[in-house]
Amino acid sequence: MGSLVVLTGGLLVMSMCICVAMSHVQDDFSLTGFDNPRTTVKIINDLGGTLPLRYQCRSKDDDLGDRTMAPGGSWFFEFKPSVFGNTKFYCSFSWGNELHYFDIYTQNRDREFAEFGCIRCEWKIRTTGPCKLNKDNGMFDVCLPWN
Protein backbone atom coordinates (compact mmCIF):
# COMPACT_ATOMS: atom_id res chain seq x y z
CA MET A 1 0.00 0.00 0.00
CA GLY A 2 2.87 2.38 0.86
CA SER A 3 4.41 2.01 -2.60
CA LEU A 4 1.02 2.79 -4.20
CA VAL A 5 0.84 6.08 -2.27
CA VAL A 6 4.41 6.97 -3.31
CA LEU A 7 3.62 6.07 -6.95
CA THR A 8 0.40 8.13 -6.93
CA GLY A 9 2.19 11.07 -5.31
CA GLY A 10 5.00 10.85 -7.87
CA LEU A 11 2.53 10.82 -10.76
CA LEU A 12 0.75 13.86 -9.33
CA VAL A 13 4.01 15.82 -9.03
CA MET A 14 5.06 14.78 -12.54
CA SER A 15 1.67 15.87 -13.96
CA MET A 16 2.00 19.26 -12.29
CA CYS A 17 5.50 19.72 -13.74
CA ILE A 18 4.25 18.88 -17.24
CA CYS A 19 1.37 21.39 -16.90
CA VAL A 20 3.76 24.15 -15.77
CA ALA A 21 6.18 23.34 -18.60
CA MET A 22 3.37 23.43 -21.17
CA SER A 23 2.18 26.82 -19.90
CA HIS A 24 5.71 28.18 -20.42
CA VAL A 25 5.78 26.78 -23.95
CA GLN A 26 2.53 28.61 -24.72
CA ASP A 27 4.03 31.85 -23.31
CA ASP A 28 7.12 31.37 -25.49
CA PHE A 29 4.96 30.96 -28.60
CA SER A 30 3.16 34.26 -27.91
CA LEU A 31 6.45 36.08 -27.42
CA THR A 32 7.89 34.85 -30.69
CA GLY A 33 4.93 35.80 -32.82
CA PHE A 34 3.00 32.55 -33.09
CA ASP A 35 0.15 34.32 -31.30
CA ASN A 36 -1.56 36.37 -33.98
CA PRO A 37 -3.55 39.25 -32.42
CA ARG A 38 -5.91 41.48 -34.40
CA THR A 39 -4.18 44.61 -35.61
CA THR A 40 -5.68 48.07 -36.04
CA VAL A 41 -4.30 50.70 -38.42
CA LYS A 42 -5.44 54.27 -37.82
CA ILE A 43 -4.82 57.06 -40.33
CA ILE A 44 -5.04 60.72 -39.31
CA ASN A 45 -5.20 63.69 -41.72
CA ASP A 46 -2.41 65.99 -40.51
CA LEU A 47 -1.89 67.86 -43.81
CA GLY A 48 -2.63 71.15 -42.09
CA GLY A 49 -4.93 73.97 -43.11
CA THR A 50 -8.19 73.01 -44.77
CA LEU A 51 -6.85 70.26 -47.01
CA PRO A 52 -9.05 67.16 -47.25
CA LEU A 53 -7.14 63.90 -47.70
CA ARG A 54 -8.29 61.51 -50.39
CA TYR A 55 -7.05 57.94 -49.92
CA GLN A 56 -7.54 54.34 -50.94
CA CYS A 57 -6.06 51.41 -49.03
CA ARG A 58 -5.82 47.80 -50.13
CA SER A 59 -4.04 44.51 -49.70
CA LYS A 60 -3.56 41.78 -52.27
CA ASP A 61 -6.96 40.40 -51.18
CA ASP A 62 -8.99 43.41 -50.05
CA ASP A 63 -9.80 46.86 -51.43
CA LEU A 64 -10.98 49.06 -48.55
CA GLY A 65 -12.49 51.67 -50.84
CA ASP A 66 -11.83 55.17 -52.11
CA ARG A 67 -12.46 57.68 -49.30
CA THR A 68 -12.05 61.32 -48.33
CA MET A 69 -11.05 62.51 -44.85
CA ALA A 70 -11.69 65.98 -43.48
CA PRO A 71 -8.78 68.00 -42.02
CA GLY A 72 -7.90 66.56 -38.60
CA GLY A 73 -10.16 63.56 -39.25
CA SER A 74 -9.25 59.91 -38.79
CA TRP A 75 -10.23 56.47 -40.06
CA PHE A 76 -9.18 52.97 -39.06
CA PHE A 77 -9.36 49.38 -40.24
CA GLU A 78 -8.67 46.07 -38.53
CA PHE A 79 -7.32 42.74 -39.69
CA LYS A 80 -5.58 39.63 -38.46
CA PRO A 81 -2.02 39.38 -39.82
CA SER A 82 -1.01 36.24 -41.69
CA VAL A 83 0.74 33.51 -39.73
CA PHE A 84 3.16 33.38 -42.69
CA GLY A 85 4.37 36.95 -42.02
CA ASN A 86 3.44 38.41 -45.40
CA THR A 87 0.53 40.77 -44.61
CA LYS A 88 0.79 44.10 -46.42
CA PHE A 89 -1.61 47.02 -46.84
CA TYR A 90 -0.71 49.93 -49.08
CA CYS A 91 -2.50 53.22 -49.68
CA SER A 92 -2.59 56.04 -52.18
CA PHE A 93 -2.92 59.53 -50.69
CA SER A 94 -3.81 62.65 -52.61
CA TRP A 95 -4.59 66.31 -51.95
CA GLY A 96 -4.51 69.28 -54.29
CA ASN A 97 -2.21 68.26 -57.15
CA GLU A 98 -0.21 65.80 -55.04
CA LEU A 99 -0.37 61.98 -55.28
CA HIS A 100 1.72 59.66 -53.11
CA TYR A 101 1.83 55.96 -52.22
CA PHE A 102 2.84 54.32 -48.96
CA ASP A 103 2.87 50.82 -47.44
CA ILE A 104 0.77 51.64 -44.38
CA TYR A 105 1.32 48.16 -42.88
CA THR A 106 3.99 45.61 -43.72
CA GLN A 107 4.28 42.72 -41.33
CA ASN A 108 8.10 42.66 -41.34
CA ARG A 109 8.28 46.32 -40.29
CA ASP A 110 5.15 46.59 -38.13
CA ARG A 111 4.75 43.22 -36.40
CA GLU A 112 4.08 43.53 -32.69
CA PHE A 113 7.60 42.85 -31.40
CA ALA A 114 9.59 44.78 -34.03
CA GLU A 115 11.46 47.92 -32.91
CA PHE A 116 8.57 50.22 -33.87
CA GLY A 117 6.00 47.43 -34.15
CA CYS A 118 2.41 47.68 -33.05
CA ILE A 119 -0.96 46.00 -32.78
CA ARG A 120 -2.51 49.47 -32.87
CA CYS A 121 -0.58 51.30 -35.58
CA GLU A 122 -1.34 55.01 -35.84
CA TRP A 123 -0.11 57.20 -38.70
CA LYS A 124 -0.36 60.94 -39.25
CA ILE A 125 -0.33 61.77 -42.93
CA ARG A 126 1.65 64.96 -43.53
CA THR A 127 2.67 66.71 -46.73
CA THR A 128 6.27 65.61 -46.04
CA GLY A 129 5.28 61.95 -45.57
CA PRO A 130 3.64 59.58 -43.07
CA CYS A 131 4.71 59.63 -39.40
CA LYS A 132 3.99 56.72 -37.08
CA LEU A 133 3.16 56.92 -33.39
CA ASN A 134 6.22 55.96 -31.38
CA LYS A 135 4.99 53.68 -28.59
CA ASP A 136 8.03 54.57 -26.46
CA ASN A 137 7.45 58.33 -26.25
CA GLY A 138 3.86 58.86 -27.46
CA MET A 139 4.95 61.15 -30.31
CA PHE A 140 4.49 60.82 -34.06
CA ASP A 141 8.23 60.93 -34.72
CA VAL A 142 8.82 57.73 -36.70
CA CYS A 143 8.59 59.41 -40.11
CA LEU A 144 9.17 57.49 -43.32
CA PRO A 145 9.42 58.61 -46.95
CA TRP A 146 6.71 58.07 -49.53
CA ASN A 147 7.19 54.96 -51.70
N, C-alpha and C positions, 0 to 999 in steps of 0.2 A: 504494500500500500504506500509506503514511504517513497519508493522510486516512482510511483505513479504521480504523486504530488510534485516531486522534483521535475519530472518530465512535463507535466501540465504547466508548471510555473515557468520552465524554460521556454516552452512554446509560446506562452503569453508574452514574455520579454522579447523573444525573437520577432513576434508579430508586431509589437510596438515599434521596434527598431526599423522594420521594413516600412511601416506606415510613415514614420518620421523621415526616412530616406526618400521615399516617394514624394513627400510634400516638398522636400528640397529640390528634387528633380523638376517638379512643376514650377517652382520659383525660378530655377535656372532657365527654363524654356521661356518664361515671360521676359526675363532680362535680356535674352539674346535675340528677341524678335519673333519667336515662334507664336507668341500671343499677338493677335492681330486686331487691335482696337479700332473702332470707327474713328475716322479723321474728319475734322471740319476745316474748310478753307474759307476765310472771310476776306472780302475785298472791300477796301474803303476808298472813296473818291477824295483824294487829297491834292487835286490839280491846282486848287486855289481859285480865288475869284468866283465867277459865276459859270465856270465851264462844266457842262454835263459830260459824263464819261460814257461812251458807248463801248460795249464789250461783248464778246462771245467766247465762252469757254467750252472745251470738249476734251474727250479722251479718245482713244482708238475705238471705243465701244459706244460712247455717249456724247451727244450734242446737247448742251445745257441751254441752248437758245441764245438769240440775239437780244440784248437788253440795253437799257439806258439808265444810268444812275445820276441822281441829282448831286450837286456840289455838297460834300460832306456826308453823303449817303453811304450805305453799306449793303452788302448782299453776301450770303454764304451758301455753300453746298456741303453735303456730307457724303462719305463713301467709306467702304472698307478696303484698305489696300490689299493688293494681291499677296498671297503667301510666297509667290515666286520673286517678289521684289521689283516688279517692272511697272508699277502703276505710275501713270503720267497724265497730268491735265495741263493743257496749254490754252492760252487766251490771246485774242487780239484785243487791243485797246485803241480807241480813236477819240479825238477831240479836235475841233477846228479842222485844220488841214494835216494833222498828224495821224500816223498809223504805226503802231508798234505791236510786236509779238513778244510773249514771255511764257516760259514754262512755270506756271503758278504752283505746281506740285510735281516733283519728281521724287520717287521713293528713295533713291540713293542719297539725295541731298537732304530730304525732309523727314525721313523716318524718325520715329520717336527718340531713339537714343543717339542720333547723329549730333555733331557739335551744336548746330542751330536747328535741330530737329523739333518736331512738334506733333501733337495730336489735335491741337487747335492752332492752325497756322493763320496768322493775320498779316495782311499785306496792305500798305498804303500805296496807292498808285499816284505817283508824282510825275511832273513833266520830265524830270531828269531820269526817271526809272522807278521800278518797284522797290519798296523798302519793307523788310519783314520785321515783325515784333521780336525783339531779343528777349527771350524768357529769363535771362540772367539779370537784366537791368530795367525791363519794362519799357524800353524805348524802341522806336522804329529806326534802328541804326544799322541793320544788316541790309545794306542797299546793293543791288545787283544791276548789271547793265541789261538793256533790252536784248533780245535774241538777235 
